[in-house]
Amino acid sequence: MKIYFSGSIRGGRQDAALYRELINELGKYGQVLTEHIGAETLDEQLSDEQIYETDMNWLRESDIIIAEITTASLGVGYEIGEARALGKRIVCLYRPDVTPRPSAMITGAPDIELFPYSGIEEAREILRGIFES
């Protein structure tokens, strides 16, 4: 299984360590195409066009999209929209203590699975239920 993990990059890196933990967990269930999202520092060598092309190729190649949407991000929202257009399964995770009400464009979409969680252990349980069911 090929997994596309999406999380805020330019919108804030305060969750990079959490992303890394989620990506490590996702690695138990398949190949995470976007492991770099959890890196402490990101490679700034690619142009915006190269980033777009690479990410879109990974998005098309993926079997499932897991998006951490606690930190609002135009890029994550764009990726979710593209994934919907491609007919991908989309799972969004968020921490309600930080973001009590995610965007209505996400919560109102009937084909997006939305899961609130309070910490990494709860997120692991959610992911286990998604991939082991």
Contact map, one row per residue, 1 for C-alpha under 8 A:
1110000000000000000000000000111000000000000000000000000000000110000000000000000000000000000000000000000000000000000000000000000000000
1111000000000000000000000000011110000000000000000000000000001111000000000000000000000000000000000000000000000000000000000000000000000
1111100000000000000000000100011111000000000000000000000000000111110000000000000000000000000000000000000000000000000000000000000000000
0111110000000000000000000000000111000000000000000000000001100111110000000000000000000000000000000000000000000000000000000000000000000
0011111000000000000000100000000111101000000000000000000000000000111100000000000000000000000000000000000000000000000000000000000000000
0001111100000000000000000000000001001000000000000000000000000000111100000001001000000000000000000000000000000000000000000000000000000
0000111110000000001000000000000000001000000000000000000000000000001110101001000000000000000000000000000000000000000000000000000000000
0000011111111000000000000000000000000000000000000000000000000000000110111011000000000000000000000000000000000000000000000000000000000
0000001111111000000000000000000000001000000000000000000000000000000000001000000000000000000000000000000000000000000000000000000000000
0000000111111000000000000000000000000000000000000000000000000000000000001000000000000000000000000000000000000000000000000000000000000
0000000111111000000000000000000000000000000000000000000000000000000000111100000000000000000000000000000000000000000000000000000000000
0000000111111110000000000000000000000000000000000000000000000000000000100000000000000000000000000000000000000000000000000000000000000
0000000111111111000000000000000000000000000000000000000000000000000000000000000000000000000000000000000000000000000000000000000000000
0000000000011111100000000000000000000000000000000000000000000000000000000000000000000000000000000000000000000000000000000000000000000
0000000000011111111000000000000000000000000000000000000000000000000000000000000000000000000000000000000000000000000000000000000000000
0000000000001111111100000000000000001111000000000000000000000000000000000000000000000000000000000000000000000000000000000000000000000
0000000000000111111110000000000000000111000000000000000000000000000000000000000000000000000000000000000000000000000000000000000000000
0000000000000011111111000000000000000100000000000000000000000000000000000000000000000000000000000000000000000000000000010000000000000
0000001000000011111111100000000000001100000000000000000000000000000100000000000000000000000000000000000000000000000000000000000000000
0000000000000001111111110000000000101110000000000000000000000000000000000000000000000000000000000000000000000000000000000000000000000
0000000000000000111111111000000000000100000000000000000000000000000000000000000000000000000000000000000000000000000000010000000000000
0000000000000000011111111100000000000000000000000000000000000000000000000000000000000000000000000000000000000000000000010011000000000
0000100000000000001111111110000100100100000000000000000000000000000000000000000000000000000000000000000000000000000000000000000000000
0000000000000000000111111111000000000000000000000000000000000000000000000000000000000000000000000000000000000000000000000000000000000
0000000000000000000011111111100000000000000000000000000000000000000000000000000000000000000000000000000000000000000000000001001000000
0010000000000000000001111111111100000000000000000000000000000000000000000000000000000000000000000000000000000000000000000000001000000
0000000000000000000000111111111100000000000000000000000000000000000000000000000000000000000000000000000000000000000000000000000000000
0000000000000000000000011111110000000000000000000000000000000000000000000000000000000000000000000000000000000000000000000000000000000
1000000000000000000000001111111000000000000000000000000000000000000000000000000000000000000000000000000000000000000000000000000000100
1110000000000000000000000111111100000000000000000000000000000000000000000000000000000000000000000000000000000000000000000000000000000
1110000000000000000000000110111110000000000000000000000000000000000000000000000000000000000000000000000000000000000000000000000000000
0111100000000000000000100110011111100000000000000000000000000000000000000000000000000000000000000000000000000000000000000000000000000
0111100000000000000000000000001111100000000000000000000001000100000000000000000000000000000000000000000000000000000000000000000000000
0011110000000000000000000000000111111000000000000000000001000000000000000000000000000000000000000000000000000000000000000000000000000
0000100000000000000100100000000111111110000000000000000000000000000000000000000000000000000000000000000000000000000000000000000000000
0000000000000000000000000000000001111110010000000000000000000000000000000000000000000000000000000000000000000000000000000000000000000
0000111010000001001100000000000001111110010000000000000000000000000000000000000000000000000000000000000000000000000000000000000000000
0000000000000001111110100000000000111111000000000000000000000000000000000000000000000000000000000000000000000000000000000000000000000
0000000000000001100100000000000000111111110000000000000000000000000000000000000000000000000000000000000000000000000000000000000000000
0000000000000001100000000000000000000111110000000000000000000000000000000000000000000000000000000000000000000000000000000000000000000
0000000000000000000000000000000000000011111000000000000000000000000000000000000000000000000000000000000000000000000000000000000000000
0000000000000000000000000000000000011011111100000000000000000000000000000000000000000000000000000000000000000000000000000000000000000
0000000000000000000000000000000000000000111111000000000000000000000000000000000000000000000000000000000000000000000000000000000000000
0000000000000000000000000000000000000000011111100000000000000000000000000000000000000000000000000000000000000000000000000000000000000
0000000000000000000000000000000000000000001111100000000000000000000000000000000000000000000000000000000000000000000000000000000000000
0000000000000000000000000000000000000000001111111110000000000000000000000000000000000000000000000000000000000000000000000000000000000
0000000000000000000000000000000000000000000111111110000000000000000000000000000000000000000000000000000000000000000000000000000000000
0000000000000000000000000000000000000000000001111111000000000000000000000000000000000000000000000000000000000000000000000000000000000
0000000000000000000000000000000000000000000001111111100000000000000000000000000000000000000000000000000000000000000000000000000000000
0000000000000000000000000000000000000000000001111111110000000000000000000000000000000000000000000000000000000000000000000000000000000
0000000000000000000000000000000000000000000001111111111000000000000000000000000000000000000000000000000000000000000000000000000000000
0000000000000000000000000000000000000000000000011111111100000000000000000000000000000000000000000000000000000000000000000000000000000
0000000000000000000000000000000000000000000000001111111110000000000000000000000000000000000000000000000000000000000000000000000000000
0000000000000000000000000000000000000000000000000111111111000000000000000000000000000000000000000000000000000000000000000000000000000
0000000000000000000000000000000000000000000000000011111111100000000000000000000000000000000000000000000000000000000000000000000000000
0000000000000000000000000000000000000000000000000001111111110000000000000000000000000000000000000000000000000000000000000000000000000
0000000000000000000000000000000000000000000000000000111111111000000000000000000000000000000000000000000000000000000000000000000000000
0001000000000000000000000000000011000000000000000000011111111100000000000000000000000000000000000000000000000000000000000000000000000
0001000000000000000000000000000000000000000000000000001111111100100000000000001000100000000000000000000000000000000000000000000000000
0000000000000000000000000000000000000000000000000000000111111100000000000000000000100100000000000000000000000000000000000000000000000
0100000000000000000000000000000000000000000000000000000011111110000000000000000000000000000000000000000000000000000000000000000000000
1111000000000000000000000000000010000000000000000000000001111111100000000000000000000001000000000000000000000000000000000000000000000
1111000000000000000000000000000000000000000000000000000000001111100000000000000000000001100000000000000000000000000000000000000000000
0111000000000000000000000000000000000000000000000000000000000111110000000000000000000001111000000000000000000000000000000000000000000
0011110000000000000000000000000000000000000000000000000000100111111000000000000100100001111000000000000000000000000000000000000000000
0011110000000000000000000000000000000000000000000000000000000001111100000000000000000000011110000000000000000000000000000000000000000
0000111000000000000000000000000000000000000000000000000000000000111110000001000100000000011110000000000000000000000000000000000000000
0000111100000000001000000000000000000000000000000000000000000000011111100000000000000000000111000000000000000000000000000000000000000
0000001100000000000000000000000000000000000000000000000000000000001111111001000000000000000111000000010000000000000000000000000000000
0000000000000000000000000000000000000000000000000000000000000000000111110000000000000000000011110110010000000000000000000000000000000
0000001100110000000000000000000000000000000000000000000000000000000111111000000000000000000000000010000000000000000000000000000000000
0000000100100000000000000000000000000000000000000000000000000000000011111101000000000000000000000000000000000000000000000000000000000
0000001111100000000000000000000000000000000000000000000000000000000010111111100000000000000000000000000000000000000000000000000000000
0000000000100000000000000000000000000000000000000000000000000000000000011111110000000000000000000000000000000000000000000000000000000
0000000100000000000000000000000000000000000000000000000000000000000000001111111000000000000000000000000000000000000000000000000000000
0000011100000000000000000000000000000000000000000000000000000000001010011111111100000000000000000000000000000000000000000000000000000
0000000000000000000000000000000000000000000000000000000000000000000000001111111110000000000000000000000000000000000000000000000000000
0000000000000000000000000000000000000000000000000000000000000000000000000111111111000000000000000000000000000000000000000000000000000
0000010000000000000000000000000000000000000000000000000000100000000000000011111111100000000000000000000000000000000000000000000000000
0000000000000000000000000000000000000000000000000000000000000000101000000001111111110000010000000000000000000000000000000000000000000
0000000000000000000000000000000000000000000000000000000000000000000000000000111111111000000000000000000000000000000000000000000000000
0000000000000000000000000000000000000000000000000000000000000000000000000000011111111100000000000000000000000000000000000000000000000
0000000000000000000000000000000000000000000000000000000000110000100000000000001111111111110000000000000000000000000000000000000000000
0000000000000000000000000000000000000000000000000000000000000000000000000000000111111111110000000000000000000010000000000000000000000
0000000000000000000000000000000000000000000000000000000000000000000000000000000011111111000000000000000000000000000000000000000000000
0000000000000000000000000000000000000000000000000000000000010000000000000000000001111111000000000000000000000000000000000000000000000
0000000000000000000000000000000000000000000000000000000000000000000000000000000000111111100000000000000000000000000000000000000000000
0000000000000000000000000000000000000000000000000000000000000111100000000000000000111111110000000000000000000000000000000000000000000
0000000000000000000000000000000000000000000000000000000000000011100000000000000000110011111000000000000000000011000000000000000000000
0000000000000000000000000000000000000000000000000000000000000001111000000000000100110001111100000000000000000011100000000000000000000
0000000000000000000000000000000000000000000000000000000000000001111000000000000000000000111110000000000000000001111000000000000000000
0000000000000000000000000000000000000000000000000000000000000000011110000000000000000000011111000000000000000001111000000000000000000
0000000000000000000000000000000000000000000000000000000000000000011111000000000000000000001111100000000000000000011110000010000000000
0000000000000000000000000000000000000000000000000000000000000000000111000000000000000000000111110010010000000000011110000000000000000
0000000000000000000000000000000000000000000000000000000000000000000001000000000000000000000011111111000000000000000111100000000000000
0000000000000000000000000000000000000000000000000000000000000000000001000000000000000000000001111111100000000000000111000000000000000
0000000000000000000000000000000000000000000000000000000000000000000000000000000000000000000000111111000000000000000001000000000000000
0000000000000000000000000000000000000000000000000000000000000000000001000000000000000000000000111111000000000000000000000000000000000
0000000000000000000000000000000000000000000000000000000000000000000001100000000000000000000001111111110000000000000000000000000000000
0000000000000000000000000000000000000000000000000000000000000000000000000000000000000000000000111111110000000000000000000000000000000
0000000000000000000000000000000000000000000000000000000000000000000000000000000000000000000000010011111100000000000000000000000000000
0000000000000000000000000000000000000000000000000000000000000000000011000000000000000000000001000011111101100000000000000000000000000
0000000000000000000000000000000000000000000000000000000000000000000000000000000000000000000000000000111111100000000000000000000000000
0000000000000000000000000000000000000000000000000000000000000000000000000000000000000000000000000000111111111000000000000000000000000
0000000000000000000000000000000000000000000000000000000000000000000000000000000000000000000000000000001111111000000000000000000000000
0000000000000000000000000000000000000000000000000000000000000000000000000000000000000000000000000000011111111001000000000000000000000
0000000000000000000000000000000000000000000000000000000000000000000000000000000000000000000000000000011111111101010000000000000000000
0000000000000000000000000000000000000000000000000000000000000000000000000000000000000000000000000000000111111100000000000000000000000
0000000000000000000000000000000000000000000000000000000000000000000000000000000000000000000000000000000111111111000000000000000000000
0000000000000000000000000000000000000000000000000000000000000000000000000000000000000000000000000000000000111111100000000000000000000
0000000000000000000000000000000000000000000000000000000000000000000000000000000000010000110000000000000000001111100000000000000000000
0000000000000000000000000000000000000000000000000000000000000000000000000000000000000000111100000000000001101111110000000000000000000
0000000000000000000000000000000000000000000000000000000000000000000000000000000000000000011100000000000000000111111000000000000000000
0000000000000000000000000000000000000000000000000000000000000000000000000000000000000000001111000000000000100001111100000000000000000
0000000000000000000000000000000000000000000000000000000000000000000000000000000000000000001111000000000000000000111110000000010000000
0000000000000000000000000000000000000000000000000000000000000000000000000000000000000000000011110000000000000000011111000000000000000
0000000000000000000000000000000000000000000000000000000000000000000000000000000000000000000011110000000000000000001111110110000000000
0000000000000000000000000000000000000000000000000000000000000000000000000000000000000000000000111000000000000000000111110110000000000
0000000000000000000000000000000000000000000000000000000000000000000000000000000000000000000000100000000000000000000011111110000000000
0000000000000000010011000000000000000000000000000000000000000000000000000000000000000000000000000000000000000000000011111111000000000
0000000000000000000000000000000000000000000000000000000000000000000000000000000000000000000000000000000000000000000000111111100000000
0000000000000000000000000000000000000000000000000000000000000000000000000000000000000000000000000000000000000000000011111111110000000
0000000000000000000001000000000000000000000000000000000000000000000000000000000000000000000010000000000000000000000011111111111000000
0000000000000000000001001000000000000000000000000000000000000000000000000000000000000000000000000000000000000000000000011111111100000
0000000000000000000000000000000000000000000000000000000000000000000000000000000000000000000000000000000000000000000000001111111110000
0000000000000000000000000000000000000000000000000000000000000000000000000000000000000000000000000000000000000000001000000111111111000
0000000000000000000000001100000000000000000000000000000000000000000000000000000000000000000000000000000000000000000000000011111111100
0000000000000000000000000000000000000000000000000000000000000000000000000000000000000000000000000000000000000000000000000001111111111
0000000000000000000000000000000000000000000000000000000000000000000000000000000000000000000000000000000000000000000000000000111111111
0000000000000000000000000000000000000000000000000000000000000000000000000000000000000000000000000000000000000000000000000000011111111
0000000000000000000000000000100000000000000000000000000000000000000000000000000000000000000000000000000000000000000000000000001111111
0000000000000000000000000000000000000000000000000000000000000000000000000000000000000000000000000000000000000000000000000000000111111
0000000000000000000000000000000000000000000000000000000000000000000000000000000000000000000000000000000000000000000000000000000111111
